[in-house]
Amino acid sequence: MRISPDLISVQDSGLCASLSEENIMISTLIEHVLFYVGLALVGVSGNLFNLIFTIQQQVKTRTIQTVGLILNVISINNIILVLATFSLVMGVFQNPQIWCITPYPLSIRIELYLMMTSSFNSFWAIAWLSLFYCIKVVSFSSECFQTLKRKISSVINAAVLLSCSFSFLFCTPLFSLDITTSLDENDNVNDTSNMTCSQPFFTIGINTNTYAAAGICLLCPIPLMIMLPTSIRMVVHLCAHTLALQKNKTQVQGSDSYLLVCKITISLVGVYLSTLFIVSLFVIIRLIGGLITYQTLASAFSFYGGMTSLLLTASNRHLKDKLWSLFCCRKAQEQSSKSQTVETGDV
């Protein structure tokens, strides 16, 4: 039997098209994986640097002061937040139907728990840092505030530890999350952008909407109520301090440190608000059925982790000197870092 050359040509064209599509899919997969890995590195590297050298200094001095404790909490939780988000995004990328599986996979519950606890701890640590700097820097005439100023390190240390403990307990119900039914057989599983699943609920009897509202309040309005007033109060104090220095030019001590503290706290609040805006936008678009990829969520938390680590490094003399030493230019920057950075110890 003689095979037509035209038939062979058609078969070869189909095979080439199939191989081309497969190569494009593989290339797209590699690009997505590299993108997510790059985001994770951006969010983790700076925090890991801060954590390692802060602990190194604490071991050397055998003391853990308030700023160092807060820096440790922020660094550890930022690392966990970025890695948990990375794991969640990769899981959804590999299986877009993962939200419709019943019971919920244990990996999803663990990732959600880690994301909630780490973001809670990191956000509240920034709030406590703002309050700490405000009490230490600003002068108060009230005797109550003066007493608080003398004991502020112990108060903030206790507040940081209590907020971390509370977050671990508050987020524990996430391990009981489940959905009522699996994906309906009539749903188009290939149309992942329009795929809807049953609303998750807690099997231990907690009202989902009430819990979600409490979680949102603890992640946004309440920490912000601490960050904004303390940041504004420090700016007002800095303005008054600058005017006083202009009248008496011989008293210039501490002006650079005050300015840096204000810049750092305001910048941290700005990063915090930017991250919450992106995450809120992602959640809202997903809830109304719009198309938005999980790259947005991964980018938001990587931005948060990277920027907070950079700001905290810039505010700390020891970390800044270590960073310069890695680039072999420590001596060239040593004098400027001493005049423009804040000690790791209490202000």
NORSUL-V778693 format. One record per residue. N is the residue number from 1. RES is the residue in one small letter. PHI is phi as a letter, one per 20 degrees, with the letter a starting at -180 (NA if undefined). Layout:
{{N | RES | PHI} {N | RES | PHI}}
This chain:
{{1 | m | NA} {2 | r | e} {3 | i | e} {4 | s | f} {5 | p | f} {6 | d | f} {7 | l | f} {8 | i | f} {9 | s | f} {10 | v | f} {11 | q | f} {12 | d | f} {13 | s | f} {14 | g | f} {15 | l | f} {16 | c | f} {17 | a | f} {18 | s | f} {19 | l | f} {20 | s | f} {21 | e | f} {22 | e | f} {23 | n | f} {24 | i | f} {25 | m | f} {26 | i | f} {27 | s | f} {28 | t | f} {29 | l | f} {30 | i | f} {31 | e | f} {32 | h | f} {33 | v | f} {34 | l | f} {35 | f | f} {36 | y | f} {37 | v | f} {38 | g | f} {39 | l | f} {40 | a | f} {41 | l | f} {42 | v | f} {43 | g | f} {44 | v | e} {45 | s | g} {46 | g | f} {47 | n | f} {48 | l | f} {49 | f | f} {50 | n | f} {51 | l | f} {52 | i | f} {53 | f | f} {54 | t | f} {55 | i | f} {56 | q | g} {57 | q | f} {58 | q | f} {59 | v | f} {60 | k | f} {61 | t | e} {62 | r | l} {63 | t | c} {64 | i | c} {65 | q | e} {66 | t | f} {67 | v | f} {68 | g | f} {69 | l | f} {70 | i | f} {71 | l | f} {72 | n | f} {73 | v | f} {74 | i | f} {75 | s | f} {76 | i | f} {77 | n | f} {78 | n | f} {79 | i | f} {80 | i | f} {81 | l | f} {82 | v | f} {83 | l | f} {84 | a | f} {85 | t | f} {86 | f | f} {87 | s | f} {88 | l | f} {89 | v | f} {90 | m | f} {91 | g | f} {92 | v | f} {93 | f | f} {94 | q | f} {95 | n | b} {96 | p | f} {97 | q | e} {98 | i | f} {99 | w | f} {100 | c | d} {101 | i | e} {102 | t | c} {103 | p | f} {104 | y | g} {105 | p | g} {106 | l | f} {107 | s | f} {108 | i | f} {109 | r | f} {110 | i | f} {111 | e | f} {112 | l | f} {113 | y | f} {114 | l | f} {115 | m | f} {116 | m | f} {117 | t | f} {118 | s | f} {119 | s | f} {120 | f | g} {121 | n | f} {122 | s | f} {123 | f | f} {124 | w | f} {125 | a | f} {126 | i | f} {127 | a | f} {128 | w | f} {129 | l | f} {130 | s | f} {131 | l | f} {132 | f | f} {133 | y | f} {134 | c | f} {135 | i | f} {136 | k | f} {137 | v | e} {138 | v | f} {139 | s | e} {140 | f | d} {141 | s | e} {142 | s | f} {143 | e | f} {144 | c | f} {145 | f | f} {146 | q | f} {147 | t | f} {148 | l | f} {149 | k | f} {150 | r | f} {151 | k | d} {152 | i | f} {153 | s | f} {154 | s | f} {155 | v | f} {156 | i | f} {157 | n | g} {158 | a | f} {159 | a | f} {160 | v | f} {161 | l | f} {162 | l | f} {163 | s | f} {164 | c | f} {165 | s | f} {166 | f | f} {167 | s | f} {168 | f | f} {169 | l | f} {170 | f | f} {171 | c | e} {172 | t | g} {173 | p | g} {174 | l | f} {175 | f | f} {176 | s | d} {177 | l | f} {178 | d | b} {179 | i | c} {180 | t | f} {181 | t | c} {182 | s | e} {183 | l | f} {184 | d | f} {185 | e | f} {186 | n | e} {187 | d | f} {188 | n | e} {189 | v | f} {190 | n | e} {191 | d | e} {192 | t | f} {193 | s | f} {194 | n | d} {195 | m | f} {196 | t | d} {197 | c | c} {198 | s | f} {199 | q | f} {200 | p | f} {201 | f | b} {202 | f | e} {203 | t | f} {204 | i | e} {205 | g | n} {206 | i | e} {207 | n | f} {208 | t | f} {209 | n | f} {210 | t | f} {211 | y | f} {212 | a | f} {213 | a | f} {214 | a | f} {215 | g | f} {216 | i | f} {217 | c | f} {218 | l | f} {219 | l | e} {220 | c | c} {221 | p | f} {222 | i | f} {223 | p | g} {224 | l | f} {225 | m | f} {226 | i | e} {227 | m | f} {228 | l | f} {229 | p | f} {230 | t | f} {231 | s | f} {232 | i | f} {233 | r | f} {234 | m | f} {235 | v | f} {236 | v | f} {237 | h | f} {238 | l | f} {239 | c | f} {240 | a | f} {241 | h | f} {242 | t | f} {243 | l | f} {244 | a | f} {245 | l | f} {246 | q | f} {247 | k | f} {248 | n | c} {249 | k | f} {250 | t | f} {251 | q | e} {252 | v | d} {253 | q | f} {254 | g | n} {255 | s | f} {256 | d | f} {257 | s | f} {258 | y | f} {259 | l | f} {260 | l | f} {261 | v | g} {262 | c | f} {263 | k | f} {264 | i | f} {265 | t | f} {266 | i | f} {267 | s | f} {268 | l | f} {269 | v | f} {270 | g | f} {271 | v | f} {272 | y | g} {273 | l | f} {274 | s | f} {275 | t | f} {276 | l | f} {277 | f | f} {278 | i | f} {279 | v | f} {280 | s | f} {281 | l | f} {282 | f | f} {283 | v | f} {284 | i | f} {285 | i | f} {286 | r | f} {287 | l | f} {288 | i | e} {289 | g | n} {290 | g | f} {291 | l | e} {292 | i | b} {293 | t | e} {294 | y | f} {295 | q | f} {296 | t | f} {297 | l | f} {298 | a | f} {299 | s | f} {300 | a | f} {301 | f | f} {302 | s | f} {303 | f | f} {304 | y | f} {305 | g | f} {306 | g | f} {307 | m | f} {308 | t | f} {309 | s | f} {310 | l | f} {311 | l | f} {312 | l | f} {313 | t | f} {314 | a | f} {315 | s | e} {316 | n | c} {317 | r | f} {318 | h | f} {319 | l | f} {320 | k | f} {321 | d | f} {322 | k | f} {323 | l | f} {324 | w | f} {325 | s | f} {326 | l | f} {327 | f | e} {328 | c | l} {329 | c | c} {330 | r | f} {331 | k | f} {332 | a | f} {333 | q | d} {334 | e | f} {335 | q | f} {336 | s | f} {337 | s | f} {338 | k | f} {339 | s | e} {340 | q | c} {341 | t | c} {342 | v | d} {343 | e | f} {344 | t | f} {345 | g | f} {346 | d | f} {347 | v | f}}
